[in-house]
Amino acid sequence: MIVKKFVPCIYLYYGKAVRSLKDVTVVDTDPVRLAKYYSENNADELIVFDMSARAANELAHSDFGPEDKVQSADRLHEEALDVIREICSAVDLEVIGAGHIRRLEDVKKLLYAGCRRIVLNYENASNAGLTEEASKRFGREKLLAACDEVAVLEGNLDLIRTHVSALLLMNPHMIRETAELLDIPFYVQINQVALNKLMDIFSFENICGVTGNCINDNVREVLSLKQLCQENGIPVATLDAAFRWEDFKKNSDGLVPVVAQDDKTQEVLMVAYMNETAYQTTIHTGKMTYYSRSRRQLWVKGETSGHYQYVRSLYADCDMDTILAKVHQIGPACHTGAKSCFFHQIVEKETVKEESNPLKVFEEVFEVIRDRKINPKEGSYTNYLFDKGLDKILKKLGEEATEIVIAAKNPNPNEVRYEISDFLYHMMVLMAQKEITWEEITSELAKR
């Protein structure tokens, strides 16, 4: 059975979150803050509608000159993409991007902003025309098609079956007809519905999620609604623990120590403790919850600071007396503001060894390059590049890329290795110049 998801949405208009595509009443002046609120309240995914096309249409009927209208419309679109990029970086949710898609480049921009999937609005015929090209370029799993009329759906059945992974129904009255026409998953946007009626909607096998203001307005009830779904045999996105609390060996205080580790970098972040309630709450909410021995109460990590830890996985050790939690850490883990609580070096044996973790090598070299930019060193080639400026850096990057191509024609792979290393160094100089980090690059690659 298809897992049912609770999916709030943000209607992004002039940099603010508004009520709907038709109602531009502002609901939050900070869309990123609103996205975090949805994430913190256990939403499963998030749809962001970029309404800059509507704003651009309004500009078209203004007193601006033609050139000013084009520039203003493009600026609004780029500003909306910046907000979407910030949302994608700030939340522990899969973000689905929608709106202002006119060409393949717009699909790419939304995906590169961090959206895991995008929505093509089939009420716009040109969007339907983009489907096959976008599917071949980015994969059908990246595409949803939005419809609000059955006739539009019927006119594009073959296209949808071949090139789209899911549907977004903008009209809840299309549910029954859609279920009869297609067997692919679909979301349905609903603005108002009695919460107990959601069970009836989820009873349609192909429905994979509900979105719209019915979720936005009731996002704090998501956990209760998921529990209600489970009681009615409806599959929802929850964590299922393989071990009961009784399976763990506790210390003398009845607690189990927990080591929290960053899921991306593998860095150890902190150590805390759980009692039974903290363990069950962590499983139930997906957010790391501990028991504070000093305050003698439950402690949801990030509840005060906003630096939540979202569960990626939980492991028990061989003796079942310690838990390893791999987490997605929002912000720093330590109350001091440090990324990790473990920063007091006690001792380190001096050894001659080369770092073998590729990401750490990149980070260490990059830190040296970035330090040269901040603290110039006389005679440094890196500082020579920074002093000459962007054009020189780009020239060298192009030369090194050409050297890779030439070296690749040589049967000896060593030369290619050397040239790639030179290229990566110059690329990191460019990254430092443009203030781009390796974390941003690896996060972007992980989304591809």
N, C-alpha and C positions, 0 to 999 in steps of 0.2 A: 504493500500500500504506500501511497505517496505521503510523505511527512507534511503536515500542515503547518504553515508559518504565519506569524503575526508581523506584519510589515508596515510600519508607519511611513509617512512620506513628508517631504518638505517641498513646498512650492516656493521657489526662489525668484524673487521679483525685486529689482533694484537693490540687491544686496541684503534684502530682508526676507523673512519667512512670512508668507501670507496665507490666508484661509484656504483658498482653492484656486484652480485655474481660472475661475470666473469671478471669484470674490477676492479682491486685493486688500482686504482688511488685514493689517499687520498683526500677526500673533506672536512674533518674537523678532526683535531688531538684530539678534545675533544667531544666525542659522547654525553656526558651529556649536554654540552652547545648547541649542535645541537638539541637535544630532547627538551630542553627548548624553543628554537627558534620556533620549530614546534608547541609547545603547545601555545606559546604566539601569534601565528598567526592563531589561531582558527581551527587547525586541529581537527578532531573528535576522532581519535584513532591513535595508532602508532604501526607499526610492527618492531620488532628488530630481524634481522637474525644474529645468532651467527655462524661466519664462522671459528671457531676454528677447526672444523673437516678438513677443507681444509688446515689449517696451520699444523695440525697434520700429514696429508698425505704428505705434503712437508717435514716434519721432517723425515718421514719414509724413504724418499729417500736421506737423508743427511748422513754425515759420523759419526753421533753420534752412540754410542753403543745401543743395544736393550733396556737396562734398562733406559738409559738416554732419549731415544725416548719416552718411555711410560710416564716417569715422566714429560717430557717437554710438551707432549700432554695434560696430566691431568692438568698441571699448566696453560696452555693456556685456557683450558675450564673453570677452576675455576676463572681465571682472567676475562674472558668474563662474567661469571655469576655475579661477583662483579660489573662490569660496568652496567649490566642490572638491578641489584638491585638498584644501585644509580639512574639510569634513572627512574625507577618506583617510587622512593621516590621524585624525583625532579619535575615531571610533573603532570599536571591536565588532564591526558589522560588515557584511558584504553590501557594498553600495551599488545600486543600479541607477544609471544615469539616463535621463530622458529630456527631450525638448531641444529646440534650436538645432535640429539636424537637417542640413540641406545638401550635404555632399559627404563623400567618404572621409574627407579630412576631419569633419566634425565628429564622426564616429571615433576616429583615432584619437582626437583630442580628449574625448570623454574617457576612453580607456587609459590613456596616458596620464590623465588626472587622478587615476586610481580606481575608477569604477570597474567592478568585475564583469558587469554586463551592461548593455545599453538597450534602450527601447526605441524601435522605429514606429512612428505613428502612421498607421495605414490610412488614416483619414486624409493624410497628405500623400497624394499619388506618387510624388517624387521619392518619398521614403520607401514605398513599396518597391520602386524601381531600383533602389540602392541595395535591396536585400541580398541578391545573388552575389554581387560584387563584394559586399561586406562579409558575407559568409565565407567566401573563398579566401578573403584576405585575413580575417581574424578568427574564423571558425564559427559554426552555427551555434555552439554552446554559449557564445558571447551575445547572442541576439534574442531579443523578445520583440514581438509585434503587438502593437496596441490597436484596438478596434472599439468603436462604440455603436456600430451598426452591423446587423447580421448580413446585410447585402455586401458590405465590404469584405467581411470574413469569407462569404461564399465565393466572391470573385477572386480570392487569392489563396484558395485551399492548397493547390499544388505547390505554390511558392512557400507557404508556411510549412507544409509537411517536409519539404526538402531542405530548407535553409534556416529554419527558426527552431529554437529549443523550447520556447514557452510563449504563452500569450499573456497580455494584460488587458482584461476586459474593463473598459471605462464605463460600461453600462451594466449594472447588476441584473437587468432584466434579460440579458443574453445568455445566462448561465445554462439553461436547459438546452437551448439550440446549439450552443458551442459544444457541450458534452456529447451531443448526438452527431455533430459534424466531424469532430477531431478527437484523437486519443492522446494528444500531447498535454502536458501540465499547463494550467493557467491560473493566474492571479485574477482577483476581481476587486475593483475599487468600489467601496461602499462608503457613503458619507454618514448615513444614519441607519442604525439597526439595533433592535433589542439584543443585548449580549447573548441571551439564551438562544436567539435565532441563529447565531453563528454555528451552533451545532448542526442545524439543518443545512446550512450552506456547505459546511465541511463534509457533509454526508455524500456530496458528489465526488466520486472517486478521483477525477482529474484535477480538482481544485487543489493547488499547492499552497495558496496563501490568500489572505485578505489584507487589503490596504485601504488607504483613505482616512477620512476624519473619524470614522468609527473606531479605528485603532489609535489615531493621534490623540483623540479625546479620552481614551480609556487605557493608555499604555501602562498605567500603574496597576492595572488589573490583569496584565498579561500572564503572570505566574498563576493566578487563580483560574484564569481561563484555560491555561494548559492543563492544570489539574482536573478541571471539569472535563476537558477533552479526553484525558486518560481514563477517567471514570466511565466515559461513554465509549471506550474502545477506539478512540480516534488518535492516530499516531501524531505526536508533536515532537519538536526538537528539544530534547532534554538530555542530561547526563544520566547514565545508568551505571551505578557502581557495581563492580564485580565482587566486592567484599563488604560485609556488614561491619559496623563498629565493633561488634563482639569478636570479630576475627583478629583484631589488633591486640598486641601486648602493650599495656599502658605502664607509665611510670608510677611512682608512689603517690602522685597527685591525681592519678586517673587520666593523665593526658598523654598525647602522642606528639613528639617533635616533628616539625615539618620544615624541610629545606626547600626554599623557593628558588627556582632557576629560570633565567631568561630563555625562552624557547628558541629565540633566534641566535643569540650569541653564546648560549650555554654558560653564561656568567652566573655564579652563585650570588643571589641578591640579598637574602636574609634567612634567618631561622626564627621560627615562632612555634606555637603549640596549638593543638586542637583538643577540644573535648567533644563529646558526642554531638551536641547541638551544632557546634562549629562545623563538624564534618558533614552532617546532614544538610546544613544551610549551604555549604560550599557546593555540594552535589545538586541541590535544588535550584540555586541561583546561577551557578557557573562563575561566581565571583569568590575569590579566596577570602574565607572568613576564619578568623582565629579566636582563641581564648586568651585574653589578657590576664596574666597571672598577677600583675601589680594592681590592676583595676578590678579584677575578679568579675569580668563581664565579657560578652562577645565583642569582637572587634572586626568589622568589615574593612579590610585594607582599602584605603582610598576614600572612605566615606566622608572624611573631613577635608582631606587634601585634594581629592579628585584623582589621585594616583592609584586607580584600581588595578588589581591583578586579575585578569581573566584566565580561567582554567584552559590550558591546552591538553594537559594529561596529568594523571596522578598515578604514581607507582609506589608500591610498598617494597621495603627491603626484604632480604632473605629471612630475617627473624620476625618480620611483621611488627616491628616496634618503631619504625621511622617511615615517614612519607616523603617522597620526592615529588614536588609540584612543579611542572613545567608551565610557565605562565606567559601571557602577553602583558608586559608591564607598561602601564601608562605613566609617563614621567619617571622621576627618580623613585627608587624603592626605600631609600633611607630617609628618616625624619630630618637629617642634617642637610638634605638636598643632594647628597651624593647618589650616584646611580646604584651603587651597591653598599650594603652596610659593612662590607669587608674591605676597608681601605687602610687600616693600621698595619703596616708591614712589621712583623716581628723579626724575621730573619729570612735571608735568601742566600742559598749557596751559589757562589760564583762558579759558573760553568760556561764553557765555550760550546754553545749549541745554537743551531739555527732554528728559528720559529718555523713550525711545519703547518700551522693552521693558515690556509690561504687568506682568509679574511683578516686575520690579525697582521699578517705581513703587509697587506694592502693598507690597513689602518695605521701601522707604525710608519711606513714610508710616507703616507699621506700627512701624518702629523709632523714629520720633519719638514716636508714641503710647506705646509701651512705655517710652521714656526718661522721658516725663512721669510715668508711674506710679512709676518708681524715683526720679527727681529732680524733684519737683514744682516748678512755676514759677508764681509769683504772677500772678494774672489770667488764667491759662490756662483756656480752656473745657474742655479735656480733663481737667484736674485737677478742675474743678468737677464733672464727671460722675463721676470716680473717688471724689471726696469724698462725693457724694450716694449712691453705692452702686449695687448691681445693679438694684434696682427702678427707679431713675431712668434707668439705661442702657436697660433693657428698654422703658420707657415711650417714650423718644425713638426707639428702633428701630421700635417699632410705629407711632408717628406718621409717621416717614419712609417706612415701607412704604405707609401710607395715602396719603401725598403722591404716591408713584409712581403709584398706581392713579388718583388724580384727574388727574394730569398726563397720563397716557396717553390720556385722553379729549380732550385738546387736539390738534388737527391738527399743531401745531408741535412737532417732536421735541426742540427745544432744552431745553424745560422738563423733559422726561423725563430727559434727560442730566444736568441739574443735580440733580434729585431722586435719581437713582440714585447720583450721587457722594456726596450727603449720607448716603444710606442706607449705602453702603459704608464711609464714615468711621465712622459709629456702630457698624456691625458690627465694625470693627476694634477699637474701644474695648471691645466685648464680648469679642472674641477675647483682647485683652490682659488683661482682667479674669479670664477663665477659663483663661489661659495656653495658648491654642491658637495654633499658628503657621500661616503661609501654606503652608509645606511640607506640613504635615499635611492641610490643606484640599485642596491640589492633588493630593496623593497619593490622597486619598479620591475626588476627582472622576475621576482617571485609572482607578480601579477600576470605576466605574459602567458 
